[in-house]
């Protein structure tokens, strides 16, 4: 009788391991454990019914006993990372077109977004704002309230002294590579 059944079980173990790497749910890992147990039983020369039974019993035990513990451990050690639009909530933005309760535009994370505010009045161009939520493709913003004055800040200047340098002076911007004084 051909005793190559263990090769098929080993192939199933590897395939289930690859699927687990793609979905990261720890379910296919438990089935891979069952297939590995069936591989060992098949290599020892057990009949097919015992191999299948071993696969089923070991997989079920792993799913019931090990997977819940492993999922808790995995979730407790992996930080939750906000993605997509949830990642923008709480971020600062700069007004690039006056923002009112009806419309406006802000530069958020390097992209220009449509925006509106729930505050009365208009947030003028250049205002620092903070995103409080995203409604569809519109960022809902509020005026940024500074935590504390920066070092060297003058009274009434909550963000510190104005920036200096050739690109922050009024007038034309010098071309790249030209000397600045």
C-alpha atoms as an extended CHARMM CRD file, in Angstrom:
* protein
*
       181  EXT
         1         1  UNK       CA              0.0000000000        0.0000000000        0.0000000000  PROA      1               0.0000000000
         2         2  UNK       CA              1.1840000000        3.5060000000       -0.8590000000  PROA      2               0.0000000000
         3         3  UNK       CA              2.1210000000        5.4800000000        2.2570000000  PROA      3               0.0000000000
         4         4  UNK       CA              2.2940000000        8.9470000000        0.6580000000  PROA      4               0.0000000000
         5         5  UNK       CA             -0.8720000000       10.3490000000        2.3160000000  PROA      5               0.0000000000
         6         6  UNK       CA              1.2470000000       12.3730000000        4.6930000000  PROA      6               0.0000000000
         7         7  UNK       CA              2.4940000000       14.4610000000        1.7430000000  PROA      7               0.0000000000
         8         8  UNK       CA             -1.0670000000       15.5570000000        1.0030000000  PROA      8               0.0000000000
         9         9  UNK       CA             -1.6320000000       16.4620000000        4.6510000000  PROA      9               0.0000000000
        10        10  UNK       CA              1.6490000000       18.3910000000        4.7070000000  PROA      10              0.0000000000
        11        11  UNK       CA              0.5540000000       20.2580000000        1.5830000000  PROA      11              0.0000000000
        12        12  UNK       CA             -2.7700000000       21.0730000000        3.2710000000  PROA      12              0.0000000000
        13        13  UNK       CA             -0.8710000000       22.3040000000        6.3430000000  PROA      13              0.0000000000
        14        14  UNK       CA              1.2440000000       24.6520000000        4.2340000000  PROA      14              0.0000000000
        15        15  UNK       CA             -1.7500000000       25.8800000000        2.2100000000  PROA      15              0.0000000000
        16        16  UNK       CA             -3.7570000000       26.6030000000        5.3580000000  PROA      16              0.0000000000
        17        17  UNK       CA             -0.7370000000       28.4180000000        6.8100000000  PROA      17              0.0000000000
        18        18  UNK       CA             -0.5040000000       30.6490000000        3.7360000000  PROA      18              0.0000000000
        19        19  UNK       CA             -4.2350000000       31.4000000000        3.8780000000  PROA      19              0.0000000000
        20        20  UNK       CA             -3.8270000000       32.3410000000        7.5550000000  PROA      20              0.0000000000
        21        21  UNK       CA             -1.0670000000       34.7880000000        6.6480000000  PROA      21              0.0000000000
        22        22  UNK       CA             -3.4500000000       36.4800000000        4.2330000000  PROA      22              0.0000000000
        23        23  UNK       CA             -6.4980000000       36.7460000000        6.5100000000  PROA      23              0.0000000000
        24        24  UNK       CA             -4.9080000000       36.8380000000       10.0040000000  PROA      24              0.0000000000
        25        25  UNK       CA             -7.9870000000       35.4890000000       11.7610000000  PROA      25              0.0000000000
        26        26  UNK       CA             -6.2910000000       32.5750000000       13.5560000000  PROA      26              0.0000000000
        27        27  UNK       CA             -8.9710000000       30.1850000000       12.2540000000  PROA      27              0.0000000000
        28        28  UNK       CA             -6.9430000000       28.7300000000        9.3850000000  PROA      28              0.0000000000
        29        29  UNK       CA             -3.9870000000       28.4100000000       11.7430000000  PROA      29              0.0000000000
        30        30  UNK       CA             -6.0680000000       26.0670000000       13.9070000000  PROA      30              0.0000000000
        31        31  UNK       CA             -6.9900000000       24.0020000000       10.8390000000  PROA      31              0.0000000000
        32        32  UNK       CA             -3.3000000000       23.9490000000        9.8890000000  PROA      32              0.0000000000
        33        33  UNK       CA             -2.5970000000       22.5070000000       13.3360000000  PROA      33              0.0000000000
        34        34  UNK       CA             -5.1720000000       19.7790000000       12.6970000000  PROA      34              0.0000000000
        35        35  UNK       CA             -3.6260000000       19.0470000000        9.3030000000  PROA      35              0.0000000000
        36        36  UNK       CA             -0.1780000000       18.8500000000       10.9000000000  PROA      36              0.0000000000
        37        37  UNK       CA             -1.4930000000       16.3050000000       13.4190000000  PROA      37              0.0000000000
        38        38  UNK       CA             -3.0040000000       14.3340000000       10.5340000000  PROA      38              0.0000000000
        39        39  UNK       CA              0.3780000000       14.5220000000        8.7590000000  PROA      39              0.0000000000
        40        40  UNK       CA              2.0660000000       12.8770000000       11.7430000000  PROA      40              0.0000000000
        41        41  UNK       CA             -0.6160000000       10.1830000000       12.0190000000  PROA      41              0.0000000000
        42        42  UNK       CA             -0.3920000000        9.4950000000        8.2620000000  PROA      42              0.0000000000
        43        43  UNK       CA              3.4230000000        9.2830000000        8.4170000000  PROA      43              0.0000000000
        44        44  UNK       CA              3.0490000000        6.6150000000       11.1310000000  PROA      44              0.0000000000
        45        45  UNK       CA              0.9300000000        4.5710000000        8.7110000000  PROA      45              0.0000000000
        46        46  UNK       CA             -2.5560000000        5.0870000000       10.1860000000  PROA      46              0.0000000000
        47        47  UNK       CA             -5.5900000000        4.4230000000        7.9440000000  PROA      47              0.0000000000
        48        48  UNK       CA             -7.3600000000        7.2990000000        6.1740000000  PROA      48              0.0000000000
        49        49  UNK       CA            -10.3550000000        7.2940000000        8.5380000000  PROA      49              0.0000000000
        50        50  UNK       CA             -8.0190000000        7.8290000000       11.5100000000  PROA      50              0.0000000000
        51        51  UNK       CA             -6.1840000000       10.6260000000        9.6710000000  PROA      51              0.0000000000
        52        52  UNK       CA             -9.4720000000       12.4330000000        8.9530000000  PROA      52              0.0000000000
        53        53  UNK       CA            -10.6840000000       11.8810000000       12.5230000000  PROA      53              0.0000000000
        54        54  UNK       CA             -7.3950000000       13.2270000000       13.8890000000  PROA      54              0.0000000000
        55        55  UNK       CA             -7.6720000000       16.2900000000       11.6580000000  PROA      55              0.0000000000
        56        56  UNK       CA            -11.2540000000       16.9740000000       12.7980000000  PROA      56              0.0000000000
        57        57  UNK       CA            -10.6600000000       16.4050000000       16.5290000000  PROA      57              0.0000000000
        58        58  UNK       CA             -7.4140000000       18.3880000000       16.7500000000  PROA      58              0.0000000000
        59        59  UNK       CA             -8.8310000000       21.2470000000       14.6420000000  PROA      59              0.0000000000
        60        60  UNK       CA            -11.9750000000       21.4240000000       16.7870000000  PROA      60              0.0000000000
        61        61  UNK       CA             -9.9560000000       21.4020000000       20.0170000000  PROA      61              0.0000000000
        62        62  UNK       CA             -7.6830000000       24.1490000000       18.7490000000  PROA      62              0.0000000000
        63        63  UNK       CA            -10.6370000000       26.2770000000       17.5780000000  PROA      63              0.0000000000
        64        64  UNK       CA            -12.5000000000       25.8630000000       20.8680000000  PROA      64              0.0000000000
        65        65  UNK       CA             -9.6110000000       25.9130000000       23.3600000000  PROA      65              0.0000000000
        66        66  UNK       CA             -6.7120000000       27.8530000000       21.8430000000  PROA      66              0.0000000000
        67        67  UNK       CA             -8.2090000000       30.3430000000       19.3620000000  PROA      67              0.0000000000
        68        68  UNK       CA            -10.2190000000       32.4590000000       21.8770000000  PROA      68              0.0000000000
        69        69  UNK       CA             -7.1600000000       32.8230000000       24.1200000000  PROA      69              0.0000000000
        70        70  UNK       CA             -4.9080000000       33.6070000000       21.1410000000  PROA      70              0.0000000000
        71        71  UNK       CA             -7.3610000000       36.2250000000       19.7790000000  PROA      71              0.0000000000
        72        72  UNK       CA             -7.5230000000       37.9820000000       23.1730000000  PROA      72              0.0000000000
        73        73  UNK       CA             -3.7350000000       37.9670000000       23.4210000000  PROA      73              0.0000000000
        74        74  UNK       CA             -3.3830000000       39.2100000000       19.8370000000  PROA      74              0.0000000000
        75        75  UNK       CA             -5.8840000000       42.0580000000       20.3090000000  PROA      75              0.0000000000
        76        76  UNK       CA             -4.3800000000       43.1370000000       23.6340000000  PROA      76              0.0000000000
        77        77  UNK       CA             -0.8750000000       43.4200000000       22.1870000000  PROA      77              0.0000000000
        78        78  UNK       CA             -1.8020000000       45.0000000000       18.8480000000  PROA      78              0.0000000000
        79        79  UNK       CA             -2.6500000000       48.7130000000       19.0090000000  PROA      79              0.0000000000
        80        80  UNK       CA             -5.7780000000       49.8390000000       17.2130000000  PROA      80              0.0000000000
        81        81  UNK       CA             -4.8290000000       52.0590000000       14.3190000000  PROA      81              0.0000000000
        82        82  UNK       CA             -7.3760000000       54.3830000000       12.8130000000  PROA      82              0.0000000000
        83        83  UNK       CA             -7.5310000000       54.0500000000        9.0440000000  PROA      83              0.0000000000
        84        84  UNK       CA             -9.2960000000       55.7030000000        6.1350000000  PROA      84              0.0000000000
        85        85  UNK       CA            -11.5180000000       58.6180000000        7.1520000000  PROA      85              0.0000000000
        86        86  UNK       CA            -11.3450000000       57.7300000000       10.8570000000  PROA      86              0.0000000000
        87        87  UNK       CA             -7.6420000000       58.6040000000       10.7720000000  PROA      87              0.0000000000
        88        88  UNK       CA             -8.4840000000       62.2260000000        9.8880000000  PROA      88              0.0000000000
        89        89  UNK       CA            -10.6680000000       62.9030000000       12.9220000000  PROA      89              0.0000000000
        90        90  UNK       CA             -8.7400000000       65.0720000000       15.3580000000  PROA      90              0.0000000000
        91        91  UNK       CA             -6.1280000000       66.1510000000       12.8070000000  PROA      91              0.0000000000
        92        92  UNK       CA             -5.2630000000       69.7990000000       12.2720000000  PROA      92              0.0000000000
        93        93  UNK       CA             -5.9880000000       71.4800000000        8.9500000000  PROA      93              0.0000000000
        94        94  UNK       CA             -5.5310000000       74.8910000000        7.3530000000  PROA      94              0.0000000000
        95        95  UNK       CA             -8.3720000000       76.8150000000        5.7230000000  PROA      95              0.0000000000
        96        96  UNK       CA             -7.6540000000       77.4590000000        2.0200000000  PROA      96              0.0000000000
        97        97  UNK       CA            -11.1080000000       78.8760000000        1.1380000000  PROA      97              0.0000000000
        98        98  UNK       CA            -13.3330000000       80.5500000000        3.7280000000  PROA      98              0.0000000000
        99        99  UNK       CA            -15.2570000000       77.9370000000        5.7180000000  PROA      99              0.0000000000
       100       100  UNK       CA            -18.8350000000       78.5800000000        6.8130000000  PROA      100             0.0000000000
       101       101  UNK       CA            -21.6950000000       76.4120000000        7.9340000000  PROA      101             0.0000000000
       102       102  UNK       CA            -22.4550000000       75.7740000000        4.2700000000  PROA      102             0.0000000000
       103       103  UNK       CA            -19.1310000000       75.3350000000        2.4480000000  PROA      103             0.0000000000
       104       104  UNK       CA            -15.3990000000       75.9130000000        2.3360000000  PROA      104             0.0000000000
       105       105  UNK       CA            -12.1080000000       74.1380000000        1.7610000000  PROA      105             0.0000000000
       106       106  UNK       CA             -9.2780000000       73.0070000000        4.0290000000  PROA      106             0.0000000000
       107       107  UNK       CA             -5.8920000000       71.4440000000        3.4310000000  PROA      107             0.0000000000
       108       108  UNK       CA             -5.8790000000       68.2420000000        5.4560000000  PROA      108             0.0000000000
       109       109  UNK       CA             -2.9490000000       65.8010000000        5.4120000000  PROA      109             0.0000000000
       110       110  UNK       CA             -1.6390000000       67.3020000000        2.1800000000  PROA      110             0.0000000000
       111       111  UNK       CA             -4.9970000000       67.1070000000        0.3770000000  PROA      111             0.0000000000
       112       112  UNK       CA             -7.6500000000       69.7600000000       -0.1980000000  PROA      112             0.0000000000
       113       113  UNK       CA            -11.0050000000       68.7360000000        1.2760000000  PROA      113             0.0000000000
       114       114  UNK       CA            -14.4130000000       70.3360000000        1.1470000000  PROA      114             0.0000000000
       115       115  UNK       CA            -15.2470000000       71.5480000000        4.6220000000  PROA      115             0.0000000000
       116       116  UNK       CA            -17.8780000000       73.1790000000        6.7590000000  PROA      116             0.0000000000
       117       117  UNK       CA            -18.1180000000       74.2570000000       10.3630000000  PROA      117             0.0000000000
       118       118  UNK       CA            -20.8230000000       74.0900000000       12.9890000000  PROA      118             0.0000000000
       119       119  UNK       CA            -19.6260000000       77.3640000000       14.5210000000  PROA      119             0.0000000000
       120       120  UNK       CA            -21.3070000000       80.6520000000       13.7240000000  PROA      120             0.0000000000
       121       121  UNK       CA            -19.4310000000       83.0120000000       11.4640000000  PROA      121             0.0000000000
       122       122  UNK       CA            -16.7930000000       82.3190000000        8.8570000000  PROA      122             0.0000000000
       123       123  UNK       CA            -13.3520000000       80.7830000000        9.3630000000  PROA      123             0.0000000000
       124       124  UNK       CA            -11.0600000000       82.8900000000        7.1410000000  PROA      124             0.0000000000
       125       125  UNK       CA             -8.2940000000       81.6540000000        4.8390000000  PROA      125             0.0000000000
       126       126  UNK       CA             -5.1840000000       80.7040000000        6.8050000000  PROA      126             0.0000000000
       127       127  UNK       CA             -7.0620000000       79.7650000000       10.0000000000  PROA      127             0.0000000000
       128       128  UNK       CA             -5.9060000000       76.7020000000       11.8500000000  PROA      128             0.0000000000
       129       129  UNK       CA             -8.7710000000       74.2840000000       12.4100000000  PROA      129             0.0000000000
       130       130  UNK       CA             -9.2640000000       70.7940000000       13.7720000000  PROA      130             0.0000000000
       131       131  UNK       CA            -11.3850000000       68.0630000000       12.1520000000  PROA      131             0.0000000000
       132       132  UNK       CA            -14.1430000000       66.8430000000       14.4740000000  PROA      132             0.0000000000
       133       133  UNK       CA            -15.7350000000       64.3830000000       12.0380000000  PROA      133             0.0000000000
       134       134  UNK       CA            -16.0300000000       63.4570000000        8.3780000000  PROA      134             0.0000000000
       135       135  UNK       CA            -19.4600000000       63.5950000000        6.7170000000  PROA      135             0.0000000000
       136       136  UNK       CA            -19.1420000000       61.8040000000        3.3940000000  PROA      136             0.0000000000
       137       137  UNK       CA            -16.4330000000       63.7470000000        1.5670000000  PROA      137             0.0000000000
       138       138  UNK       CA            -16.7330000000       66.8380000000        3.7930000000  PROA      138             0.0000000000
       139       139  UNK       CA            -14.5450000000       67.5550000000        6.8040000000  PROA      139             0.0000000000
       140       140  UNK       CA            -16.4560000000       69.1600000000        9.6620000000  PROA      140             0.0000000000
       141       141  UNK       CA            -14.0230000000       71.4800000000       11.4220000000  PROA      141             0.0000000000
       142       142  UNK       CA            -13.7970000000       73.7930000000       14.4220000000  PROA      142             0.0000000000
       143       143  UNK       CA            -11.4350000000       76.6620000000       15.1010000000  PROA      143             0.0000000000
       144       144  UNK       CA             -8.1660000000       75.3980000000       16.5830000000  PROA      144             0.0000000000
       145       145  UNK       CA             -7.7950000000       76.3750000000       20.2230000000  PROA      145             0.0000000000
       146       146  UNK       CA             -4.1080000000       76.4780000000       21.1510000000  PROA      146             0.0000000000
       147       147  UNK       CA             -3.0510000000       74.5990000000       24.2690000000  PROA      147             0.0000000000
       148       148  UNK       CA             -0.4330000000       77.1490000000       25.3070000000  PROA      148             0.0000000000
       149       149  UNK       CA              1.6630000000       79.8880000000       23.8000000000  PROA      149             0.0000000000
       150       150  UNK       CA              4.8590000000       78.8290000000       22.0890000000  PROA      150             0.0000000000
       151       151  UNK       CA              8.2750000000       79.9910000000       23.2640000000  PROA      151             0.0000000000
       152       152  UNK       CA              8.8760000000       83.6680000000       22.5970000000  PROA      152             0.0000000000
       153       153  UNK       CA              5.2500000000       84.3630000000       21.8270000000  PROA      153             0.0000000000
       154       154  UNK       CA              4.0080000000       87.8930000000       22.0420000000  PROA      154             0.0000000000
       155       155  UNK       CA              0.7330000000       88.5530000000       23.8370000000  PROA      155             0.0000000000
       156       156  UNK       CA             -2.1080000000       87.7590000000       21.4950000000  PROA      156             0.0000000000
       157       157  UNK       CA              0.1110000000       85.5370000000       19.3140000000  PROA      157             0.0000000000
       158       158  UNK       CA             -0.8700000000       82.0310000000       20.4760000000  PROA      158             0.0000000000
       159       159  UNK       CA              1.4160000000       80.1220000000       18.1000000000  PROA      159             0.0000000000
       160       160  UNK       CA              4.7280000000       81.7890000000       18.9110000000  PROA      160             0.0000000000
       161       161  UNK       CA              6.7310000000       84.2770000000       16.8830000000  PROA      161             0.0000000000
       162       162  UNK       CA              6.0460000000       84.5090000000       13.1800000000  PROA      162             0.0000000000
       163       163  UNK       CA              8.2150000000       82.2630000000       11.0120000000  PROA      163             0.0000000000
       164       164  UNK       CA             11.2370000000       83.8380000000        9.3900000000  PROA      164             0.0000000000
       165       165  UNK       CA             13.2250000000       83.0190000000        6.3020000000  PROA      165             0.0000000000
       166       166  UNK       CA             13.0860000000       83.7680000000        2.6020000000  PROA      166             0.0000000000
       167       167  UNK       CA              9.8380000000       81.8720000000        2.0620000000  PROA      167             0.0000000000
       168       168  UNK       CA              7.9980000000       83.6490000000        4.8810000000  PROA      168             0.0000000000
       169       169  UNK       CA              8.7850000000       87.2510000000        3.9260000000  PROA      169             0.0000000000
       170       170  UNK       CA              6.2900000000       89.4180000000        2.0910000000  PROA      170             0.0000000000
       171       171  UNK       CA              7.0580000000       89.9270000000       -1.5510000000  PROA      171             0.0000000000
       172       172  UNK       CA              8.2160000000       87.6090000000       -4.3210000000  PROA      172             0.0000000000
       173       173  UNK       CA              9.7770000000       84.2690000000       -3.4850000000  PROA      173             0.0000000000
       174       174  UNK       CA             13.3880000000       83.9800000000       -4.7060000000  PROA      174             0.0000000000
       175       175  UNK       CA             13.9600000000       81.2950000000       -7.3360000000  PROA      175             0.0000000000
       176       176  UNK       CA             15.5820000000       78.0470000000       -6.1640000000  PROA      176             0.0000000000
       177       177  UNK       CA             19.3610000000       78.2140000000       -6.0290000000  PROA      177             0.0000000000
       178       178  UNK       CA             19.5270000000       82.0060000000       -5.7960000000  PROA      178             0.0000000000
       179       179  UNK       CA             21.3630000000       83.5360000000       -2.8130000000  PROA      179             0.0000000000
       180       180  UNK       CA             19.1420000000       84.9710000000       -0.1000000000  PROA      180             0.0000000000
       181       181  UNK       CA             20.0980000000       87.7880000000        2.2190000000  PROA      181             0.0000000000
